[in-house]
Amino acid sequence: KTNFCGKEYEVEYVEIERANCYLKKYDEISNERVNDFVVIANDAGKYDRIKKVKLFTKGIECDKIYGRVSDKVKNANDKFKGEVDYETINKIMRETKITFLVPIKENWVTSKYVEVLINGVLPIFHKDYATNLLAYPFTDNNIFDIVSTPRELKNLVEFYSKNEKARKDKVEFLRKYLLDFYRSGFPLSYKLMLICEKM
């Protein structure tokens, strides 16, 4: 639920995230990216997102991991670079080929899938990410690369690092089916109109 102009409304988190891509310009999906694999994840309290990131990326050649974490985590692993501002994150994403998305709690989505696809980065999803909320108009999750084990993540990172065409095609496919409709602004306008009619 959210409060807008003194009234409470029920909204789906995924709809808010889709509004983030309204009229956004896509970045080119080039081969000239300096980072093969980067992760961006803040500490998420009880869910322990960072523990999952550490576990899944342990055996992978990972360029860097950015996000708000404790000094203890940063000092124990030189991959963790700490928190950086939004503009810097976008610059890093434009230089990255592949990323790993872990939600802030089980069966949630975050805006990161929108941000990485706009910046031309291929997302690989942790099994706890609510990809079923993103799958419209599909009836299942087969369009996503979803991993349940560190080995699955490692295999996919290696595959897409060696297969530029497969990586680019997958980013284009995900952009088309997850973002293009929402970039037009029609769904956002329609949702806002429905909210205004209820006021």
DRENMAR-991560 format. One line per field, with one value per residue (C-alpha): chain; residue in one letter; z, x, y. Coordinates in steps of 0.05 Angstrom, whole numbers. Example, Ala and Ser with C-alpha at 12.3 -4.5 7.8 and 13.67 -1.06 7.14 Angstrom:
! residues 2
kette	A / A
rest	a / s
w	156 / 143
u	246 / 273
v	-90 / -21
END
This chain:
! residues 199
kette	A / A / A / A / A / A / A / A / A / A / A / A / A / A / A / A / A / A / A / A / A / A / A / A / A / A / A / A / A / A / A / A / A / A / A / A / A / A / A / A / A / A / A / A / A / A / A / A / A / A / A / A / A / A / A / A / A / A / A / A / A / A / A / A / A / A / A / A / A / A / A / A / A / A / A / A / A / A / A / A / A / A / A / A / A / A / A / A / A / A / A / A / A / A / A / A / A / A / A / A / A / A / A / A / A / A / A / A / A / A / A / A / A / A / A / A / A / A / A / A / A / A / A / A / A / A / A / A / A / A / A / A / A / A / A / A / A / A / A / A / A / A / A / A / A / A / A / A / A / A / A / A / A / A / A / A / A / A / A / A / A / A / A / A / A / A / A / A / A / A / A / A / A / A / A / A / A / A / A / A / A / A / A / A / A / A / A / A / A / A / A / A / A / A / A / A / A / A / A
rest	k / t / n / f / c / g / k / e / y / e / v / e / y / v / e / i / e / r / a / n / c / y / l / k / k / y / d / e / i / s / n / e / r / v / n / d / f / v / v / i / a / n / d / a / g / k / y / d / r / i / k / k / v / k / l / f / t / k / g / i / e / c / d / k / i / y / g / r / v / s / d / k / v / k / n / a / n / d / k / f / k / g / e / v / d / y / e / t / i / n / k / i / m / r / e / t / k / i / t / f / l / v / p / i / k / e / n / w / v / t / s / k / y / v / e / v / l / i / n / g / v / l / p / i / f / h / k / d / y / a / t / n / l / l / a / y / p / f / t / d / n / n / i / f / d / i / v / s / t / p / r / e / l / k / n / l / v / e / f / y / s / k / n / e / k / a / r / k / d / k / v / e / f / l / r / k / y / l / l / d / f / y / r / s / g / f / p / l / s / y / k / l / m / l / i / c / e / k / m
w	0 / -12 / 9 / -46 / -31 / 36 / 8 / 11 / -54 / -67 / -119 / -146 / -135 / -205 / -235 / -199 / -226 / -297 / -292 / -285 / -358 / -386 / -447 / -427 / -483 / -490 / -486 / -542 / -528 / -550 / -545 / -520 / -447 / -398 / -344 / -360 / -294 / -240 / -183 / -150 / -84 / -18 / 48 / 59 / 132 / 153 / 82 / 79 / 6 / 12 / 39 / -24 / -69 / -35 / -40 / -113 / -138 / -100 / -157 / -212 / -242 / -217 / -234 / -175 / -127 / -110 / -56 / 17 / 60 / 128 / 134 / 157 / 90 / 51 / 88 / 82 / 7 / -42 / -94 / -50 / -68 / -24 / -41 / -99 / -125 / -178 / -235 / -221 / -219 / -288 / -315 / -287 / -318 / -386 / -381 / -359 / -398 / -346 / -276 / -222 / -191 / -120 / -90 / -23 / 2 / -25 / -81 / -93 / -152 / -152 / -203 / -220 / -277 / -311 / -300 / -325 / -388 / -406 / -398 / -443 / -388 / -386 / -320 / -290 / -234 / -167 / -156 / -102 / -151 / -169 / -243 / -249 / -238 / -297 / -345 / -376 / -430 / -420 / -377 / -348 / -331 / -389 / -418 / -358 / -337 / -265 / -222 / -159 / -148 / -154 / -208 / -251 / -245 / -262 / -324 / -349 / -337 / -375 / -432 / -442 / -434 / -492 / -535 / -550 / -599 / -550 / -496 / -542 / -570 / -499 / -477 / -540 / -527 / -454 / -472 / -523 / -478 / -410 / -426 / -495 / -479 / -415 / -447 / -490 / -429 / -445 / -385 / -338 / -365 / -360 / -288 / -268 / -301 / -261 / -196 / -213 / -227 / -157 / -123
u	0 / 22 / -5 / -19 / -52 / -78 / -110 / -83 / -75 / -53 / 1 / 45 / 119 / 134 / 90 / 130 / 194 / 167 / 153 / 228 / 238 / 190 / 223 / 292 / 342 / 376 / 452 / 487 / 502 / 575 / 633 / 677 / 657 / 715 / 678 / 654 / 617 / 598 / 547 / 511 / 476 / 466 / 461 / 387 / 383 / 351 / 348 / 425 / 431 / 506 / 517 / 482 / 524 / 588 / 567 / 546 / 605 / 659 / 686 / 674 / 722 / 683 / 708 / 676 / 618 / 588 / 538 / 527 / 560 / 595 / 668 / 679 / 654 / 694 / 758 / 751 / 742 / 775 / 720 / 673 / 683 / 628 / 573 / 578 / 529 / 475 / 513 / 575 / 532 / 504 / 574 / 597 / 537 / 552 / 621 / 594 / 570 / 536 / 508 / 475 / 410 / 390 / 327 / 324 / 278 / 249 / 198 / 211 / 236 / 279 / 290 / 358 / 331 / 305 / 371 / 416 / 375 / 372 / 448 / 456 / 476 / 452 / 418 / 423 / 371 / 378 / 322 / 291 / 279 / 204 / 215 / 143 / 121 / 163 / 143 / 81 / 59 / 92 / 62 / 127 / 198 / 233 / 255 / 300 / 368 / 351 / 403 / 395 / 469 / 537 / 555 / 496 / 517 / 589 / 568 / 523 / 575 / 627 / 578 / 557 / 628 / 650 / 588 / 579 / 522 / 482 / 491 / 470 / 411 / 387 / 392 / 353 / 301 / 292 / 288 / 234 / 191 / 203 / 214 / 191 / 117 / 130 / 179 / 121 / 86 / 18 / 14 / 37 / -14 / -68 / -52 / -50 / -117 / -147 / -119 / -147 / -216 / -217 / -199
v	0 / 71 / 139 / 190 / 257 / 232 / 168 / 97 / 58 / -13 / -16 / -71 / -58 / -82 / -27 / 26 / -4 / -5 / 70 / 80 / 62 / 114 / 147 / 122 / 116 / 48 / 44 / 7 / -67 / -66 / -115 / -58 / -65 / -69 / -109 / -180 / -189 / -138 / -144 / -86 / -103 / -67 / -104 / -123 / -139 / -205 / -234 / -229 / -212 / -201 / -272 / -298 / -254 / -278 / -351 / -348 / -307 / -343 / -385 / -333 / -283 / -223 / -154 / -118 / -118 / -50 / -32 / -13 / -66 / -67 / -50 / -121 / -148 / -97 / -110 / -186 / -187 / -139 / -150 / -108 / -35 / -4 / 44 / 93 / 145 / 132 / 166 / 124 / 60 / 77 / 90 / 23 / -12 / 19 / -14 / -82 / -143 / -187 / -179 / -221 / -197 / -217 / -187 / -151 / -206 / -270 / -263 / -189 / -149 / -87 / -32 / -62 / -105 / -41 / -4 / -59 / -73 / 1 / 2 / -59 / -108 / -180 / -198 / -267 / -276 / -310 / -361 / -316 / -259 / -254 / -263 / -289 / -216 / -195 / -250 / -217 / -234 / -301 / -356 / -381 / -360 / -393 / -327 / -313 / -341 / -362 / -396 / -438 / -456 / -422 / -473 / -452 / -379 / -395 / -435 / -379 / -325 / -366 / -381 / -309 / -282 / -327 / -318 / -244 / -256 / -298 / -244 / -187 / -225 / -241 / -168 / -146 / -200 / -180 / -106 / -120 / -162 / -128 / -55 / -31 / -29 / 10 / 59 / 84 / 112 / 83 / 35 / 91 / 140 / 87 / 70 / 143 / 154 / 97 / 126 / 195 / 166 / 136 / 202
END
